[in-house]
Structure formats: C-alpha cells, structure tokens
Amino acid sequence: MPAVLVFAVFLITLAFSVPIGIAMVCGALSPILFAGSGGNLTQLVTNSFSGANSTPILAVPLFIFGGIIMAEGGISKKLFGFFAYFVGRFSGGVPCAVVLTCLFYGAISGSGPATTAAVGAMCVPFMVSLGYERKWSAGMIAVAGGLGVIIPPSIPFVLYSLATGVSTGALFLAGILPGLLIGLALMIYAVIYCMRSGEDKALIKEAMDELASNGFGHLFLDSLPALLCPLIVLGGIYAGFVTPTEAACISVFYALIVALFIYRTISIKDIIPIMSTACRTYGGLAFVLAFAVAFGRVLSLTGASAAITNFITSTFGSLIPAVTFCAVLFLILGMVMDTGPAIIILAPILLPAMQAMGMNEVHFGVVLVCCLAIGLATPPYGLNLFVIGNIVQEKAMDVARRALPFIAAFFIVLVMVTYIPGISLLLLGQA
C-alpha cells in the first residue's frame, strides 16, 4: 500500500502540471504523512541534502556552462565549415556536413536542445540559401540534434551515472558507436533523398568554392580549436589524467579561452549573462536531482523498488520482452518529458529489475538515453521540434512531418542498439 501511494501521489500531481521536483517531494512525503512508513521528515531532508552535496554532480552544470559558451562563441560555424570542405560537393554532402556538425557539436555541448539550437540557427538559413526546403532542413536538424545526448561527453549519461552509480567513463565510451551509427543512418537517408529530389549544384559549387577560397590550411587552423575541445575532454578522461567532473571544469576554461581570445566571438562582459543562462538551465534540474535521492530512498523503504523488480521478472519471462517493454516506455516518456528528470526517476527504479534479467547496466543506460534522444524529435511534444520550430518560424508539427523519415532511420539503429549489446559494449571489451 505505501508503495502504491508513492506512485499514485506522484502521478496525480504530475497530471495537474505540478513541476516534477515538487511531484517527487509530494510522492516521497505521502507514505510518511498518511501511512507512517518510508522513514521520517528528518531522513527525507537529510537525503535531499546528500543528493545535492556530491562532487560528481558538479559535472552537470559545468558541461552546461561550457556548452553555452561554445554556442555563444559560434563554434558550430567553424565545425560546419570544416566538414563541408570535405563532403559538401558530393550529392547530399551539405546535409551530411550538418549531421557531422551535430555529431561533433554534441561532443561539446552534451545537450540535444543546445545542439539543435546552435547548429539550426546557423545551418538552416545556409541550407535554404542553397535551395533546400526549410522544413526538411529543420526536421533533419531536430533529429540529428538528439545526437548531443548520446555522443560523449553527454549530460544524460552523467545523470544516469549519478542515479545508478555506473561508471561515467564507461557510459561515455559505450555511447560512441551508437552515436556514430545513428549519424551514419541519418546521412544515408539524406543522400538518398537528395539524389531522388535533386539539388542546386550551381549554388552548392559556388558556396563550396567560396569556402575553399582561402585554402585548406587556413580552414584547418581556424577550425582546430573547435575540433580539439572534445578530444581534450575525452582524451583526459580515458588517459586517466582527469575525472569526468574535472574534465567538465577543463571544458569550461578551454571554451572561455577559445571564445574570448582565439575566435574573439564573446567579450568579458558577456560572461555574466552566459553564467545566468547556465544557472537558469540547471536550476530546475538541480532541484530534481536533490530530491531524487530522497524519492529513491522512500521507494526503497516502502518496498516499491523490490515490487517493480518482482513485477518485471515475473511478467516477462526473458530479457527480450522486458527490454522491449522498457524501450517502449522510454520512447513514450521521451515525447512528453525532458531527458534529465526521466533518467533520474526511471534509472534507479528499473535498473535492478533489468540486471536481475541479465542485462548489462551500461547497455541499459545506452538504450535508455537513445530512446529518450529519439523522443526529443518525436511528435507531439519533442523538445527539439519546438526549439528548431522557433528558430525557423514554423509550426513544430509541420517540422515533425518532414522529420519522420529521419526518425525512422534513427529508429532502425535504435532497434539494433537495443537488441545487440555488442554495439554498446564493443569499445569496453565486453562484446
């Protein structure tokens, strides 16, 4: 009964549009106030403070801060120019350069909406000037922007690590191949579409000639600081020089150096507004993170976690049906809920059940994040659709219609990642 009460109060408050953090507080308080179980108020407050008082949690606001600096610094333009130089002249080359930019920018921002906003604001007008349809271009970027939460360093992977205790470095490494495969699938569809629908070769050639007019050496040196950022962050982690939290701190200082002194796209006076934006972005998530620990503790004390594990193991006789159930659940939630709260709530509840069924904890994290990533671009409430819709001044559902083929390409790889653990675990040596 107390376990049912927790979920009932939590879901009812959500249904009344109560913020997720407050809904978690209400759910955690309900068995204490009405059933006399789930601990006491002192334990709840203590657990909430312990949830916020964590060194690894610092990686989240730092990656957010670094990503916003890079966005304001125009890093996406430098990356796009570099990739367009190599592939822009081929059929479908410009859209492929956009997808590659999303891949690489995702390794800087760690956020799907941030990747969508930064790449979309720059690339959609450029693609439209070359004759590509506005809604099609926006739909592609809405889906490709989801790569920002899969390609490391990924904020959702950091959150999954905080919620479950799984190694952040292992999650980062496990996200590389799935992210690359998803990007490849999106590019394959873009090439097929461009070959069937045609492109304005004259306009594209003129743009690529202008891009290459200063020579590859100049372009490479101009792009190098942007290209080095994810290499420095990930290289430091996997070489054992820094922890993910320390790497997040390095990314902030590196972003400041690049944007302030190399590209000179921001000034000292811009730092305070950027910090303000980062604080607003992280503020709501910080509240949820703090109470997630208390919420999980109450679930444990009321037996809810054990009940969910027993339900899944008894209802689904083998791993494949259980994984399918979880994947469908994640896809649905990804349409209506931001990735951060979804991970914080679901991961610690469902992971013990999936481990009991024999699923690797890193693989489960990759499946969870990939499902939520596709949800960012899935109608009717995908966040990336609204981000890009505001940028291009188009209705989100109109963009969603043009994004459906890209979503289908993403989904094909998602199925592979879900049912073939080796894709995620290969670089970990566990395939």
Steps between C-alpha positions, in 0.01 A plus 500: 500500500770764583677424170175549306440823690840639395435443130135604518579836659796554266295431185196697617708809572668467160157477336418838655812652337692520827878527431676165515716596799195600707318185386790290628485680835125436525546133413781460753300672774177306445595169677661694785193718561220255423639150555767550766765329284781599266716652774441842656528865403851532643623213281328654197674833550835330568473289186409808296809686617719196436361484148615854432828473694693295248822573313405303184182706469716805422564353155142578395499882549858523373421318174191720462709814557769389255241410237333843523838674466570296186155579362541874559850478356379381159686169519238323285587721203867402521414130517255518210755675278757228571266208419341674200846541347535122473147382415310807380555440127354147499129420458342560839834631624367819660239314713770248592724786614213623720459155659876478559487844661224378733710194585806703585313786665319245715842401630540861613158591636379163638143617440244426228310832507828696520636314197175557310498871581866568423519300176148588384539876539805493274432214257131536410537848341810378314322189370196703393731735307627196311149390401421243770147504641478684832279246680702204375824663619345581836365146540842352431667721760226427757582129474878539464498731803410194709855380441603761755377278783665182365844608384726551805538704708126465552308668782237219506777242543634703793151504653461124446835448672392717794168316532640146478869512589606364158837629377466825305810420294356162400174665394684761295696229321188291443319792335755553224407217259121541536536873439716447191261238360200728551684785328591267212137391461383862485763581237406199287138613489604860426711384204218281364252786534730749324574258216127444444384859548795678346718787617607836360851396404595848375416670831672226699815520286511877540468472879763227524739696277462799730560278803819359346626834366744554787641148474479196724784613727316815604172311547669229707675745730177698541307183590767333712410660838138387457606151393735460796243560774339152509839337440648677802203416722465134400873443463557626853235265639612185320871568552427511872622858547166640617162386629183589305434783747850640453462460123179706516693775680773487234237530228376826653847658513584375152171637362573838662852514354377406152200736496672795673855498364514283186170560319417816696129435453411595858636761739558510875169681553316207337613250765251607767195465268633161385539390863146623569368289209690195626359546852144528368553190289639299791281642778191287446708189434702558819179500704395171341844347558494590868161344565564199276717346771227550760236368259708189429560444870127511572433259214754262651356524853143444379605200292407664169832421333479134599137486385593638155785251470266213590236627257737518205674169568171317551309664215771475235652156496816599314718803434378590150133566594617693807736715292223560247265614775760741640590635156136574418458667838809715440384597151162614631649694791757658268215666310359673808785529752849650493788251504639608839196439721409184306843349567509605864160343567515187284861384513529405871153341495537285187872416498482239784220320317692498171818382673298218655397406144866492395541841331829687523463827692699701243299360210179587683619858541577531129157363403330737745683807368455404132124452549470835673714660228262391225216627715652851479396513134184289517161672477294628664722635781860440392704789643734526200198555272399807698858629519554479123142610429561828685824552311352450152160653584309183409247297697656211690261247345585619147867443577413162655342376176821566308702344782317164488736331249799603712322369809451169314874483420580574866252235611664229286831554678321524834358150448851372421649667808221365722525135396871478416690586821833468320446832324509682832750276675754445221732787598481383861631158400180332622335418167 
